[in-house]
C-alpha cells in the first residue's frame, strides 16, 4: 500500500473503532489487491477490478467463503470510506459457496480427556471457553471488572458484532479464577512500581479517563508474560496472552487425548451450546448466553443432536454374525467352495 494512502486508511479505521486485528487484516488485503493489479493506485480502479480480484481468490487461490467475504469488506471500506467512491453493483464475481457444515463438538468424555492434557493458565482459559461459552478472543480480552463472583456471571464486552452480553461463571471455576486474579494483582503492582502497569483502553476511554489504563479493574484476567510495545501508540503495555499460544496448547492436548476430530479452541464453545441443549435448556436461553443475534444461528446445535433414525435399530445388528471370508481369497467378502470346472 502506498505510504500516503495507508495513514488515511488506518486513521479512519481507528476513528470508527475497528480493532487492531481488523486494521492489520484489511491493510494486508489492500496490499494484495494493489499487487494483483500491477501496483496501480486504487483511485484508478473500480468495480471491474474488484470483481477480477475476488474471482481470482475463488478460482485461483481456492479461498474459503469467509476469506473472500473478508477481502470484499476490506475493499468496500477502502473505496466507500477512504476514497469516498460510490460503487455500483459489482457483477461477474465468482463467489465461493459456503458449505453447510455442522460444528465439531466434543462428547463429554472427549472434553474431559482434552482438559486432562492441559495445565496452568491454558487449562483455566480453556475451562472458561467451555464453562462460559466464550469465543477465543472474548476469553483472552476478559478484564478484571467483567468477572462478577457475587452474581456468578461474566460480562462480554465488544463481542462479535460489537454486542455486549452476560453469560454464566461456573461455580467450579471461582476458586481458580480468584487465585488467578491474586497472581495478576501482584504482577500489576510490580509493573506499577517500575513505572508501567498500563493496558489498552477501547473506544476513546483513555481520553475520557486518562488514569484508567493503570487501574486494577481494567487489567486483563490472562495477561501476557512480558510487556510489549503497542503498535498503534508506541507505548509499552502489558497485553493479554497471545491467541496462538492457547491455540497451540489446545491442538497438542487434542492430539495427546487421542481425539480424532478437527477440533480447536472454538470447539469448546460449540460443545458448551450442544451440551446445554442436550441437558434440556431451551434454545432462547442458549442464544442469549452465546450472544447470537438470530436464533437461527443457535438452531444449528439442534441439528448436531438430531440422530438419523432415532430409535431405529440397524438391520445388520439384528442379523447373526456373518461368516468370515475364506482365507483363499482374503480380499473377497464372498465365501467360495472349491469347485472343479
HELIX and SHEET records of a PDB file:
HELIX    1   1 UNK A    3  UNK A   15  1                                  13    
HELIX    2   2 UNK A   20  UNK A   36  1                                  17    
HELIX    3   3 UNK A   42  UNK A   44  5                                   3    
HELIX    4   4 UNK A   47  UNK A   59  1                                  13    
HELIX    5   5 UNK A   65  UNK A   76  1                                  12    
HELIX    6   6 UNK A   77  UNK A   82  3                                   6    
HELIX    7   7 UNK A  108  UNK A  116  1                                   9    
HELIX    8   8 UNK A  120  UNK A  132  1                                  13    
HELIX    9   9 UNK A  136  UNK A  140  1                                   5    
HELIX   10  10 UNK A  144  UNK A  146  5                                   3    
HELIX   11  11 UNK A  160  UNK A  162  5                                   3    
HELIX   12  12 UNK A  171  UNK A  173  5                                   3    
HELIX   13  13 UNK A  174  UNK A  193  1                                  20    
HELIX   14  14 UNK A  205  UNK A  208  1                                   4    
HELIX   15  15 UNK A  212  UNK A  214  5                                   3    
HELIX   16  16 UNK A  216  UNK A  218  5                                   3    
HELIX   17  17 UNK A  243  UNK A  256  1                                  14    
HELIX   18  18 UNK A  265  UNK A  278  1                                  14    
HELIX   19  19 UNK A  283  UNK A  290  1                                   8    
HELIX   20  20 UNK A  295  UNK A  298  1                                   4    
HELIX   21  21 UNK A  300  UNK A  305  1                                   6    
HELIX   22  22 UNK A  315  UNK A  318  1                                   4    
HELIX   23  23 UNK A  327  UNK A  329  5                                   3    
SHEET    1   A 3 UNK A 147  UNK A 148  0                                        
SHEET    2   A 3 UNK A 153  UNK A 156 -1                                        
SHEET    3   A 3 UNK A 165  UNK A 168 -1                                        
SHEET    1   B 2 UNK A 228  UNK A 229  0                                        
SHEET    2   B 2 UNK A 236  UNK A 237 -1                                        
END                                                                             
